[in-house]
Amino acid sequence: MVPKIGMIHWMCDHTRLDNIRNEVIRDKVGVTHIKNKMGETRVRWLGHVRRSSIDAPRRRCERIDFPDVDEI
């Protein structure tokens, strides 16, 4: 879980009035950005789906044939 930036400012004994950028605070504490954590979660879920059986309901969309759509 990623703590909210306000809590991180509080942990470092800073207030918003100190005008310290969020990136500087995150680097100081060693906390990653929320976008990175969301990306990790998506990749983990994709691996979970890919390991499931080809007959699993969540993988049915891979077998759908769309005749009017060109391959990418």
CORJO-V35116 format. One record per run of one state. SS is the DSSP state (H for helix, E for strand, L for the rest). FROM is the first residue (numbers start at 1). TO is the last residue. If there is no record, write none. Layout:
SS FROM TO
SS FROM TO
This chain:
L 1 4
H 5 11
L 12 15
H 16 18
L 19 21
H 22 29
L 30 33
H 34 51
L 52 56
H 57 63
L 64 72
